[in-house]
């Protein structure tokens, strides 16, 4: 082997060693880079989880608040509808009591009217009740009432005003035989301790 061959072999060996070193270095760098990427990905995933949890919590709270608001509004509306229905029933029955009378039961008719009355209306009717009974009996009056329609003008928790359209068929000793009478009345109601009473009755124009 010549001196030149020995130099070539040494050079080849050094080159191989350098390549191995470079490969090892590259592998180490790749491993380090992979580890760094994994380390960076873990905080990102954690942040995403936290953000997702926050978004979900906000959505849940929002839905709960919206549901609560809707439920509260629904209950308020149902309560108002129930109260208005009671006002309508009270006005209907109160007008029927006033326009449905009979000579045979005039005393009971007056008592029934007073039971559903309050305030000025009750005071005025009570003051005239004896005369009312006397006229009904002497004139042999019989009146059969029918309520045709009831509408609410205004209402709240304490009072209401309603329009009532009604008809009565009147028979009396003067010759009337189920003659129709048409009534258009404005009825003022008072809600005291969950008992709805007639406070005032006017003729509606």
PEHUTA-V867321 format. One line per field, one symbol per residue. burial: 1 if it has 16 or more other C-alpha atoms within 10 Angstrom, else 0. A space follows every 10 residues. Layout:
# PEHUTA-V867321
burial->???
This chain:
# PEHUTA-V867321
burial->0000000000 0000000000 0000000000 0000000000 0000000000 0000000000 0000000000 0000000000 0011011101 1101111011 1110011011 0011011100 1100110010 0010011001 1111111001 0100100011 1111111111 1100000000 0011111111 1000011111 10000
